């Protein structure tokens, strides 16, 4: 399934796609509430699209099955969200979206991909570690990542970690 830049016409479908992806959290009692929590709205998605840092994995009818949105922060492309529609999970779409983000970041001359994620959820930190991301020790977090983790904690998201992937890898 191809990955391409997100178009404004794709944006109305992305909140429902993210809700579908979040249903996977129902299998984890301590995080099941995330399946019913807020997702990014269309205006937020449009901001990523206008920055040129949003991509979709599409089916053969050009319908979005997954998306990744990011932003440039210092020398990194920071991944804000990676979601794959529930029925399309496990087909390698997340990896393809990461490949696209890595390629785009290299073209922009950036040094890292960064993200924050759950450290104990199999399709979060372990998935990213298999891709090559490394956890960033708390003592080595920059102010930007410390602030993101603090904000997530304030919104009820604990057991989170920051990870990075060097783009020369």
C-alpha positions in Angstrom: 0.0 0.0 0.0 1.5 3.3 -1.0 2.3 6.2 1.3 1.8 9.7 0.0 1.6 13.3 1.4 -1.7 14.0 3.1 -4.1 16.1 1.0 -6.6 18.5 2.4 -9.3 16.1 1.0 -8.0 13.4 3.3 -8.3 15.4 6.5 -12.0 14.9 7.2 -11.5 11.1 7.5 -8.4 11.2 9.8 -10.2 11.8 13.2 -12.3 8.6 12.6 -9.2 6.7 11.5 -7.4 7.7 14.7 -10.5 6.7 16.8 -10.4 3.3 15.0 -6.7 2.9 15.8 -7.3 3.7 19.4 -9.7 0.8 19.8 -6.6 -1.4 20.3 -6.3 0.1 23.8 -9.5 -1.6 24.9 -7.5 -4.8 25.4 -5.4 -3.1 28.1 -7.6 -2.4 31.2 -5.5 0.5 32.5 -5.6 2.3 29.1 -9.0 1.3 27.8 -10.2 4.8 28.4 -8.0 6.0 25.5 -10.4 4.2 23.1 -13.0 6.9 23.9 -10.7 9.9 24.4 -10.4 12.9 22.1 -8.4 12.7 18.9 -6.9 15.4 16.8 -9.4 17.6 15.1 -9.3 18.7 11.4 -7.7 22.1 12.1 -4.8 20.3 13.9 -4.4 17.9 10.9 -4.5 20.8 8.5 -1.6 22.5 10.3 0.6 19.4 9.8 -0.5 19.2 6.2 0.4 22.9 5.6 3.9 22.2 7.2 4.4 19.4 4.8 4.8 16.9 7.6 1.8 14.6 7.2 1.5 11.4 5.2 -1.1 8.8 4.7 -0.9 5.1 3.7 -3.7 4.4 1.3 -5.5 1.4 -0.2 -6.0 0.7 -3.9 -8.9 3.2 -3.9 -6.7 6.0 -2.4 -8.5 5.9 0.9 -6.4 6.5 4.0 -5.8 3.5 6.2 -3.1 5.1 8.3 -1.4 8.4 8.9 1.7 10.0 10.5 1.9 13.6 11.4 5.0 15.4 12.6 6.7 18.7 13.0 10.2 20.1 12.7 11.7 20.9 16.1 15.3 22.0 16.2 17.3 19.3 14.5 14.5 16.7 14.7 11.3 15.6 13.0 9.1 15.0 15.9 6.3 12.4 15.3 3.1 13.6 17.0 0.8 10.8 15.9 1.0 7.5 14.0 -2.3 5.8 13.6 -3.4 2.8 11.5 -7.1 1.9 11.1 -7.9 -1.1 13.4 -8.7 -3.5 10.5 -5.5 -2.6 8.7 -3.1 -3.0 11.7 -0.4 -5.7 11.4 0.2 -5.2 7.7 3.3 -3.1 7.9 1.6 0.3 7.4 3.2 1.8 10.5 6.6 0.8 9.3 5.9 2.3 5.8 4.8 5.6 7.4 8.0 5.6 9.5 10.0 5.0 6.4 8.4 8.0 4.8 9.0 10.3 7.8 12.7 9.1 8.0 13.1 9.9 4.3 11.5 13.3 4.6 13.6 14.2 7.6 16.8 13.2 5.8 15.8 15.4 2.8 15.3 18.3 5.2 18.8 17.7 6.7 17.6 16.8 10.1 19.6 14.6 12.5 16.8 12.7 14.4 13.3 11.4 14.4 11.8 11.8 17.9 8.6 10.8 19.6 7.0 10.1 22.9 5.1 6.9 23.5 3.9 4.3 26.1 6.9 2.3 27.3 4.8 -0.8 28.2 2.4 -1.1 25.3 3.5 -3.7 22.7 2.6 -1.6 19.7 4.3 1.5 21.1 7.8 1.6 22.5 8.7 -2.1 21.6 7.5 -1.5 18.0 9.6 1.6 17.7 12.6 -0.1 19.3 12.3 -2.9 16.7 12.4 -0.1 14.0 15.6 1.3 15.6 14.4 4.0 18.0 16.3 4.2 21.3 14.8 5.4 24.6 16.2 8.7 25.8 17.3 8.5 29.5 15.5 11.1 31.6 18.9 12.8 32.3 19.4 13.3 28.6 16.0 14.8 27.7 16.1 18.3 26.2 13.6 20.9 27.3 11.2 20.2 24.4 10.8 16.6 25.2 10.6 17.2 28.9 7.8 19.6 28.3 5.9 17.2 26.0 6.2 14.4 28.6 5.1 16.7 31.4 2.1 17.8 29.4 1.2 14.2 28.6 1.4 13.3 32.3 -0.9 16.3 33.2 -3.4 14.8 30.8 -3.4 11.4 32.5 -0.8 9.7 30.3 1.8 8.0 32.5 4.4 5.3 31.7 5.5 7.4 28.8 9.0 7.7 27.4 10.8 9.7 24.8 12.6 7.9 22.0 14.8 9.0 19.1 16.2 7.5 15.9 19.5 8.9 14.5 19.1 9.5 10.8 22.5 8.3 10.0 21.5 4.8 11.0 
